[in-house]
């Protein structure tokens, strides 16, 4: 058989992952902001002998590393999008980046809680003015980072799924992971400023570690939510009940056809693959059954097998 004729039955499995996502550029901008703030605080801590500045600088560094993992996931997915070793493209690299970021976020929350408990049981003297200044600087940088990563106009690329692009930000787990990291930082700074002001003017030094524990609880909840959504994709959890119902309704509309086996799973941000096994009283070509499915279903890879109905088995 001639390859040029067979080509019409073949298609790419990159599913648009070879295109640069807008979340990638935004993540690199935030890394630059975070790294710059880290350098300023570490140098300031060394020059001025401030442990508060030095500690916050090292904290910024840990988040710069976490954000770098998210950036690496974007670049790796894009550069290996056409690598045939990946059966369904590199879409799940995005999810893996989000999953890794969620684990780091959970570790960050655990460290926050541990340090806060130590401070609660063993209070330390706080240089309020200096600490408020450091927390305010961190809040400005992290607030800008939250604004950059929080834009909800991440238009994806790729064939046959442009109509779903405005929903892509909901599926970009890598971007969500980066967003939650800077949001956690901003929340930490905001709670710290509130606690420090209460401590400075009302002498309630215990508010500082208590706010740390409150922040750790909130960050833990974000982390668990992201872990749940990303692990479901990495483990090929069945697609939503809404999508599976729509597939059943489209194929079984007249009672002559029945779906006896349906697999629907995510292979990338907002991208699905599906395998259908159909038993039919009036068998037809798979292309016929494919034409019955709603056009707006984000299924980019579909395999259909058809079996004639036979009461005798």
Residue pairs with C-beta under 8 A, 6 or more apart in sequence:
12 82
12 159
13 86
13 87
13 88
13 89
13 301
14 81
14 82
14 89
14 90
14 158
15 88
15 89
15 91
15 158
15 159
15 161
15 267
15 268
15 271
15 300
15 301
16 156
16 157
16 158
16 159
16 161
16 268
16 271
17 77
17 78
17 81
17 89
17 90
17 91
17 93
17 94
17 158
17 268
18 78
18 81
18 82
19 78
19 156
19 157
19 158
20 74
20 78
21 74
21 78
21 154
21 156
21 157
21 172
21 175
22 151
22 153
22 154
22 155
23 74
23 149
23 154
23 169
23 172
23 174
23 175
23 178
24 71
24 74
24 75
24 78
26 148
26 149
26 151
26 175
26 178
27 67
27 70
27 71
27 74
27 149
27 174
27 175
27 178
28 71
29 148
30 67
30 145
30 148
30 149
30 178
30 182
31 64
31 67
31 68
31 71
33 141
33 144
33 145
33 148
34 60
34 63
34 64
34 67
34 141
34 145
34 182
35 60
35 61
35 64
37 57
37 60
37 137
37 138
37 141
38 57
38 58
38 60
38 61
38 64
39 57
40 57
41 53
41 54
41 56
41 57
41 60
41 134
41 137
42 53
42 54
42 57
42 58
42 61
44 50
44 53
44 57
45 51
45 52
45 53
45 54
45 55
45 56
45 57
46 54
50 130
50 134
52 127
52 130
52 131
52 134
53 130
53 134
56 134
56 135
56 138
60 138
60 185
62 108
63 108
63 181
63 182
63 185
66 101
66 104
66 105
66 108
66 178
66 181
67 178
67 181
67 182
69 97
69 100
69 101
69 104
70 97
70 98
70 101
70 174
70 175
70 177
70 178
70 181
72 97
73 93
73 94
73 96
73 97
73 98
73 100
73 174
74 94
74 97
74 174
76 90
76 93
77 90
77 91
77 93
77 94
78 90
80 86
80 90
80 93
81 89
81 90
83 90
88 267
88 268
88 273
88 301
89 267
89 268
90 268
91 266
91 267
91 268
91 269
91 271
92 233
92 234
92 266
92 267
92 268
94 172
94 173
94 174
94 268
94 269
95 173
95 174
95 230
95 233
95 234
95 266
95 269
96 230
96 234
97 173
97 174
97 177
98 172
98 173
98 174
98 175
98 176
98 177
98 226
98 230
99 173
99 177
99 226
99 227
99 230
99 231
99 234
100 177
101 174
101 177
101 178
101 180
101 181
101 226
102 177
102 180
102 223
102 226
102 227
102 230
103 223
103 227
104 181
105 177
105 180
105 181
105 184
105 219
105 222
105 223
105 226
106 220
106 223
106 224
106 227
108 181
108 184
108 219
109 184
109 216
109 217
109 219
109 220
109 223
110 216
110 220
112 188
112 212
112 213
112 215
112 216
112 219
113 212
113 213
113 216
113 217
113 220
115 209
115 212
116 209
116 210
116 211
116 212
116 213
116 216
117 209
117 213
118 209
119 208
119 209
119 212
120 206
120 209
120 210
120 213
123 205
123 206
123 209
126 196
126 199
126 205
126 208
128 196
128 199
128 200
129 200
131 192
131 196
132 193
132 196
132 197
132 200
135 189
135 192
135 193
135 196
136 189
136 193
138 185
138 188
138 189
139 186
139 189
139 190
139 193
142 182
142 183
142 185
142 186
142 189
143 186
145 182
145 185
145 186
146 179
146 182
146 183
146 186
149 175
149 178
149 179
149 182
150 179
152 169
153 166
153 169
154 165
154 168
154 169
154 172
154 175
155 165
155 166
155 168
156 164
156 165
156 168
156 269
156 270
157 165
158 271
158 300
160 300
161 270
161 271
161 298
161 300
163 296
164 270
164 296
164 298
167 270
168 269
168 270
169 175
170 270
171 266
171 268
171 269
171 270
172 269
173 226
173 229
173 230
173 233
173 269
176 226
177 226
180 219
180 222
180 223
180 226
183 222
184 215
184 219
184 222
187 215
187 218
187 219
188 212
188 215
191 211
191 212
191 214
191 215
192 208
192 211
192 212
194 207
194 211
195 207
195 208
195 210
195 211
195 212
196 208
198 204
198 207
199 205
199 207
199 208
233 265
233 266
236 265
236 266
237 265
238 244
238 263
238 264
238 265
239 264
239 265
239 266
239 272
239 274
243 264
243 272
243 297
244 262
244 264
246 294
246 297
247 259
247 262
247 264
247 274
247 276
247 293
247 297
248 259
248 262
250 292
250 293
250 294
251 257
251 259
251 276
251 278
251 289
251 292
251 293
252 258
252 259
253 292
256 280
256 281
256 282
257 278
257 279
257 280
257 281
257 282
257 289
258 278
258 279
258 280
259 276
259 277
259 278
260 277
260 278
260 279
260 307
261 275
261 276
261 277
262 274
262 275
262 276
262 277
263 274
263 275
263 276
264 272
264 273
264 274
264 299
265 272
265 273
265 274
266 272
267 273
267 300
267 301
268 300
270 298
271 298
271 300
272 297
272 298
272 299
272 300
272 301
273 299
273 300
273 301
273 302
274 299
274 301
274 302
274 303
275 302
275 303
275 304
275 305
276 289
276 302
276 303
276 304
276 305
277 305
277 307
278 289
278 304
278 305
278 306
278 307
279 307
279 308
279 309
280 306
280 307
280 308
280 309
281 308
281 309
283 306
283 307
283 308
284 306
285 306
286 304
286 305
286 306
289 304
289 306
290 302
290 304
293 299
293 302
